[in-house]
Amino acid sequence: MSSEFALSEDRLAILEAADRYGREQLAPLARRMDDEEWWPDEAFRGLGAEGYLGITVPEALGGAGLDFFSAGLVLQGFSRWNYALGLSWVAHENLCLNNILRNGSREQVERFIPGLSDGTLIGCLGLTEPGAGSDALGSMATTAVRDGDDYIVNGRKLFITNGPVADICLLYVKTDMEKGSQGITALIVEMDRPGATVAQKIVKMGFRGSPTGELAFDDCRVPVANVVGRKNEGVKCVMSGLDLERAAIAPICVGMAERALELSIEHARERVQFGEPIANFQMIQARLAEMSGLVETMRVYNYFALAALNDLPAGEGGRGAVHRISATSVMYASESLNRVLDHAAQIHGGVAYVWETEINRLYRGIKMLEIGAGTTEIRKLIIAKELLR
């Protein structure tokens, strides 16, 4: 492989270590998570002690002192073996921790980042609402009204990954209803505050075990000191965070596709029909060949996107080349994964239709990746807008 697209020895070591940890420690949890919507709290918090939380956090604050690209490699390795835990990991690591690290004050960083890095705290991000999905900013109805040294927060957030288990939530609220998306503020909300509750835990088709819920805020008092950045400037945090989120979610697709290809090759070699392994049949070989091409191109573009956003300054994003690249990365990765899993299901035949099989678990995961962090349609609109700008 050309050195331009190959990982350095250090980055390859990060991926291989995450793959090994995922295979040995996370894969055994996947079946129960899927069967029972079970959350492995101890195992997740234990990632901190293993150095797998706070990847982008300086060592002085208890992190690994690595970069955004490295975090993507960890997610790729984890997602090969337990994509549900991988999703919860990236919601904690990127959507919450990294956003606070990049945009928070020194006091906020020193207060929250060590706990998020050692697993004492689990984080989530609160953006989507019951009436605000693709139009998350314009239709946002959750409000925060200043009252002395506090904001009083009222509203609902829906489809929140890690919501039911989170200790803190990076919450987006409207602080000026007349300004629309320019009246949004980011707040750090400790979920044990009076008025902050989990309204429901949502049972899902895929990514089961990665807890998703609805959060309710009823006259919840949050200190003004918990404002991230400045009042009414939360859109900067949102847009920069969304670009990083899209580029960070693509590695889940890559890891799942790699595993689906591996399982399909194994099955094709072992499954005997008409007196010979189905791997000898040209139609099976054609599917494997297309899967391989998709996996390779997904991986290369994912690495390109991670590199492009690796040094994105705080507050930047939401426009320009990085905006287009991040949207392209998750769009291409999710659509390609859909095709990879369709081929994998056909190769596995009836086995793929059985709930308890690993290939079935992988197949049920695809749709969320075409919806979360902006639907495929929104991603295409972002790409086209930047091309035509």
N, C-alpha and C positions, 0 to 999 in steps of 0.2 A: 504494500500500500504506500502511496506517495506520502512523504513526510508532512505535506501540507494538510492532509486529512487524518493523519495518524495521531494518536495521543502520545504525549511525552511519557517517559518512563514513570515520572512521579504521578501523572494523572492516571495512567494505566494501573498503577499500584492502588490508587484510591478506588477505582472501579472494581478491581479484583477483590479488594478487601471487603467492599460493600456487598459484592456478589456472594462471597464466602459467608459473611455474617447473615445475609438474607437466607441463604440455603440452609445454614445450620440452625439459626435461631428464630427466623421469622416464618419460614415455610411451614414448620410444624404447627403454627398458630392459625394458618389460613383456613383450614377446613372448619374448625369450630367457629371462627369469626363469621364465616359464610353461613353455616347451618343455624346459628343461634343469634346472629347480630351481636355477638359477644365482643366486648372491648377489653383488650389485654392491657389494663392500666399499668400494672407493674412492669411489663415488658417494654411498654412505650417510655415510661419515665426512666427506665434503666438504660435507654439509649444515651442518656446524658453521661452516665459513668463510662460508657464505651466510646465517648468522643463523637457520637453521631447526632448530637444536638448542638446548635450554635456553630455550625460549620463556618459561617462568615463572620463570626464574632472574634474580636482580638483575644489573644490568650490571656491578657491581663484581666479580662472580664469573664473568664472561664470558658471561652470558646476554642475552636480549633485553629483560628487565624488563617483560614483558607478563603478561596474566592467563590463567586457565584457559579462559575463553571464546575468547580469541585462539588458543590451542592447538587448540581444536576447529575453528576456521575453517581453520587450516592443514591439518588432517587432512581436512576436507571437500574442500578444493581439490586436495590430493595424490591423494585416493582417486578422483576423477573420472578420473584418467589412469593410475594405477598403484596399485591398492588393496592389492596384496601388499606393496609398499614402505611404504604407509601403515600397514599393520598392524605391521610391524617398527618403524616410527617411533613409534607410540603405545606399543608395548611398552617401548621404550627411554625415551621421553620422559615417559610418565605412570606406567607400572607400576614403573619403576625410579627414574629421575632425580627425578621429582616426589615420590615417596614418601620418598626419602632427604632431599630438600630440606625437606619438611614435618615429618618425624619424627626426622631424624638430629641428632646433637650438632653443636656448632659445629665441632669438630675433624673430624668425618666429612664435614660439608658442605664445609669448606675443602679437604679431601683429595680427595674424589671428584667433586664437582659441576663444577669447571672442566674436568676431562677429559671428563666426559659431555657438557658443553656445546660443546666444540670438536671432538668426534669422535675424540679420542685413545682414549676408552673407549666400548665398546658395552655396554649394560646389558640385563638380563632379570630376570624375576621367577620365583621357583621356589615354586609352591604346590601344583598338582595332582600327584597320585601315581598309580602303577599301580592301587592299590586305593582311591583317595580322589579322586573327582571332585566330584559335587554335595555330598558330605559331606566336603569338603576339610579341615575343621577337626577334626571328630569322629573321622575315620578316619585322620588323619595318623600315619604310621609313622616318618618320618625323625626321628632323635633327635640331640641334642647333649648330651654329658656333660662337665661341668666337670673340667678337669685342670690345676691351677695357673692360669696366665695364659691358657690356651686352652680352647676347647671342642673336643671330638672329635666330628665329625659323621659319621653313617652313615645311608644311605638312598638313595632314588631319587625323582626328580621327572620327570613325563612330560608330553608335549604342551607343552613350554616354548618359546614364541615367542622367537626369537633365541638359544636355548640353544646351538646349534652354533657360533655366532660371538661369543658374549658374552665380554667381558673381566671383568665382575663380575656377580654374581647377588645380588639381594635375596632371601634364602632364609628360608623359614619352617620352623621345626623344633620338635619337642617337647622341652622341657627339664624337664617334670614330667609323666610319663605318667599319674599318678593324678588330675591336675586336668583332664584332657580339654582342651577348647578354651581353658580358662583357664591352661593350662600351655604355651602356644605363645610362642616368642620369634623375633624377626626378626634375622637376621644378614647382614652384607655379606660375601660370599665372593668373593675374587679367584680366578678360574677357573684361574690358573696354579699354584695351590697343589697340593702333592702330595696325591693322593687325590681330587682333583676332576677328573672326566673326562666327556667326551661319550660316553655308551654307544651311542647310535645317532642318526642323522638320519632323520626320518620323511618319506616321500614321500606327498604329499597330493593330493586331488582338486582342491582350489582353493587360492588363496593360495600358489601354488607360487612358489618363489623367496624367500618369507619363511621363513627356515629354522626348522624346528620339530624338537625333539629330546628325547631322554631324557638326563637328567644323573644321574651316579652319584657318590656321596660315600662313600668307603671310608676310615675312620680319617683323615678330613681335618681337620687342625688349623686352627682359626680363632681369632684373638685375641679375648679377652673385650672388648677395646676396640672390636670391630666389631659389638657388640650395638646395634641400633637401638631407642631407647627403653629400657625396662626389661625385665629378665628376667620371663618369664611374662605379659607384657602386650602381646605381639605381636598379639593379637586386635584391639586398638584400631587398629593400623596396617592390619591386614587389612581390617576392615570399612569404615573410612574410605576406604581405597584402592579397594575394590570398588565403592563408590558412585561414586567419580570415574571408575573404569575403565568402568563401564557407560555413564555419560554421555559419556565420551570415545570409546567405540566406535561409538555411534550416528552420528557424522558420517561414518564409513566408509560406512554404509548410505545416507546422504543423497547423498554424492558418487557412489556407484555408481548409484543410482537416477536421478540427474540425467543421468549419461552414457548410461544405457540409454534414457531418454526421448529424448535428443538423437539417438542412433543410430537409434531407431525412426522418428522424424519424417523423418530423412534417407532411410532405406530406403523408407518409404511414398511419398515424393515421387518417388524414382528408379525403383522397381520397377514395371514396366508389365505388366499382365495384362489380357486381353480388350480390348486396344486403349487402355487408359488407366492412369494411375498408381493403385496400390492405395489411395492416400490419398483417392481419390474414393469408396471403398466405405464404406458406413455402419458396417459391423461393424469395420472398421479404425479409423474415426473414434471409435467407442465405446471401443475399447481405449485409444487415445491419450488420450481424455478422462479415463478412469478413472486412467490412469497419472499424468496431470498433477495430478489431485486428490490422489492419494496422495503424490506428490513434495512438493507444497505443504504438506500437513499434517505430513508427516515433518519438513520443514525448520523449520516454525514451532515444533513441540513440541521439537525438538532445541535450538533457540535458547532456549526457555523453560527447559529442563533445564540447559543450560550456565549460564544466568544464575542459576538457583536454587542451583547448587553452586559458583558462582564464588568466593564468599568463605567457603567451608566451613572452619571452624577445624581445625587439626591435632588428630587424635584424635577428631574428631566424625564422625558418620555411622553407618550400620548400624541406624538407627532413625529414626522420625519422617517428616516430609514429604519430606525429601531422599532418604531411603531408597526411598520409594514412587515419587518422581518419576524417579529415575535408573533404576529397574527398568522403569518404564513407558516411558521414553524408548527404551531398547534393545529392549524387547519390541515396541513399536509399529513402530519403525524396521525391525527385522529382518523381522517378519511382513509389513509393507507392501512391503519390498524384494522379498520372495518373490513377491508378487502382481505387482509391477511387472515383474520379470524373466520371469514366466510370460507376461504380455501381450507383452513384447518378443520372446520366443522365437516366439510364434505369429505375430507380425507379420513376423518375419524368415523364418519357414518353415524350409525345409531348411538354409538358411545357418546358423541357430542351432545345428544339430546337428553342425556341422563344428568339430573341436577347435581349429583354428588361428584362428578368427574371434574378434574382440573381444567380440561378444555372447555367444559360447559361454564365453569366459573369465569374463565377468561372471556368467553363469548358474551356473558351477561354484563360485562364491565364496559363495553364499548360505548354505549349510548351516552353515558354521563360525560365522556370525553368529547363528544360532539355538541354538548350543551353547556357544560361548565366553563367559567371564565370567558363568557361570550359565546353564543351559538356559532355554528359554522356560517350561518348567514351574516351575522355581525362581523365575523372575521373577514369574510369576502368583501363587505362594504368598506372596512378599514383599508384593506389592500388596494381596492380600486380607487378610493379617495386619495391615497398617497401617490398612486401611479398617475392620477389625473391632476394632481395639485400643480 
